[in-house]
Amino acid sequence: MGELILIRHGETAWSRTGQHAGRTDLPLTETGEEAARALAPRLAGREFAAVYSSPPARAVRTAEWRG
């Protein structure tokens, strides 16, 4: 049986202060970028049938952990 792996987007300026961004398209902070890059070694060696992301750039950027 397969696995479902859920990952929340990295930090934004609003998430740092506890604000909910909702549909506001905020970029990742440098800390958020570092967290996204840190996914690569943790997920290395796994095969993915698909990767899905919500439309905001923060989510898409986090889903680009391989690059």
C-alpha positions in Angstrom: 0.0 0.0 0.0 1.2 3.5 -0.7 1.8 6.4 1.6 0.3 9.9 1.7 2.8 12.5 2.8 1.4 15.9 3.8 3.7 18.9 4.1 2.7 22.4 5.1 4.3 25.4 3.3 7.3 27.1 4.9 7.3 30.2 6.9 5.9 33.5 5.6 6.0 36.9 7.3 2.4 36.5 8.4 2.8 32.9 9.7 5.8 34.1 11.7 3.5 36.5 13.6 0.6 34.1 13.9 -1.6 35.7 11.2 -3.6 33.6 8.8 -2.8 34.4 5.1 -5.7 32.7 3.6 -5.7 33.5 -0.1 -3.2 36.3 0.2 -0.2 35.2 -1.9 2.7 35.8 0.4 6.3 34.6 -0.4 8.3 32.4 1.9 10.8 34.1 4.2 14.4 33.0 4.1 13.6 30.6 7.0 10.7 29.2 4.9 13.0 28.7 2.0 15.5 26.9 4.2 12.8 24.7 5.5 11.7 23.8 2.0 15.3 23.0 1.0 15.6 20.8 4.1 12.9 18.6 2.7 15.2 17.2 0.0 17.4 14.9 2.2 14.4 13.8 4.3 12.5 12.7 1.2 15.4 11.4 -0.8 15.1 7.9 -2.2 11.3 8.0 -2.2 9.3 7.6 -5.4 6.3 9.9 -5.9 3.4 9.1 -8.2 2.3 12.7 -7.9 2.9 16.0 -6.0 0.0 18.3 -5.5 0.1 21.9 -4.3 -2.4 24.7 -3.7 -2.0 27.7 -6.0 -0.3 30.3 -3.6 3.4 30.8 -4.4 4.4 29.8 -0.8 2.9 26.3 -1.3 4.2 25.9 -4.8 7.7 26.9 -3.7 7.6 24.5 -0.8 6.5 21.7 -3.2 9.6 22.4 -5.3 11.8 20.8 -2.6 13.8 18.9 -5.3 15.1 22.0 -7.0 
